Amino acid sequence: MRSPAITLPRDLAARCPYCVNGFEFRMMQTHEQTHICPRCGHMARQNDNWFHCYCPNCLRLYKEK
């Protein structure tokens, strides 16, 4: 069974560094401890230094290193 998405106030919500909605970064959806952008698939986890996102934008950055 999937857990429901968590809704945070707009000022506390995680935002995607790649996607813009109007004049602000697009809010990411939160599932358990993972934040996911519904547009580009970027993922982030708080307090997890070992987590790496494999969305196309991050893969392009990893490739440039």
Protein Blocks (a to p, Z undefined) as FASTA:
>chain_A
ZZddddddfklpccdfkbcghjaccddddehjaccdfknopacdehiakbccfbfklmmm
mmmZZ
